[in-house]
Amino acid sequence: STLHLQLATFALGTVGWILCTVSMGIVEWRVWHVDNTTIISSGVAWVGIWKVCFISYLHVSPGYKEQFCHKFGGHDSSIPREIYAAQGLLLIAMCTGLLGLTATIFALRNAYRGITHKTLVTRLFLVGGFFYISAGLCVLIPVSWNFYSVTHNQSIAFPPSYHMPSSPAAQEAGAAIPIGIVAVILLLLSGTFSFSYRFPVTVNTTMK
């Protein structure tokens, strides 16, 4: 019965890790609304942490008439720091979250097989909790930083090849930010539950 909470830890950690991975791949981090629809035909562009995309009815890139995407490169010094920080931190979060899941799986396996090595099981849960907390914090920083940029309508000096204006008429948080927030909550909860594990104590009583 002491492992019920740890099963919940594994479930929450798994969902949190999946959402972290999903948010990393979604391009809708910052949604830009632009007035000039000459190239950005829909008036909406999506700024992600790996690329920027928009709908265009012009041939702005070879072979593409409707959707244009430009991937960020390491040489693009105009890209703000919160985007590059999100790339690195989310990759770290994905790896640390996976390590947390691995430690939790080994801990649950040992506990359910009846292995009574208290130090081993307890330390595995503690290690898992550490990785969950680390992953949650690594997601929290870029999500908060980019949300701050959205609420303050900060501009980005895109190179001309991006076909993007430097400032939007307005911008809003895309789907990746709320997904990231949920991932943060689940990962931090998983870490907290992992730290709360207590090895069961068996009390032997004898009848006199």
Buried (B, 14 or more C-beta within 10 A) or exposed (E): EEBEEBEEBBEBBBBBBBBBBBBBEBBBBBBBBBEEBEBBBEBBBBBBBBBBBBBBEBEBBEEEEEEBBBEBEEEBEEBBEBBBBBBEBBEBBBBBBBBBBBBBBBBBEBBEEEEEEEEBBBEBBBBBBBBBBBBBBBBBBBBBBBBEBBEEBBBBBBBEEBBBBEEBEEBBBBBBBBBBBBBBBBBBBBBBBBBEBEBEEEEEEEEE
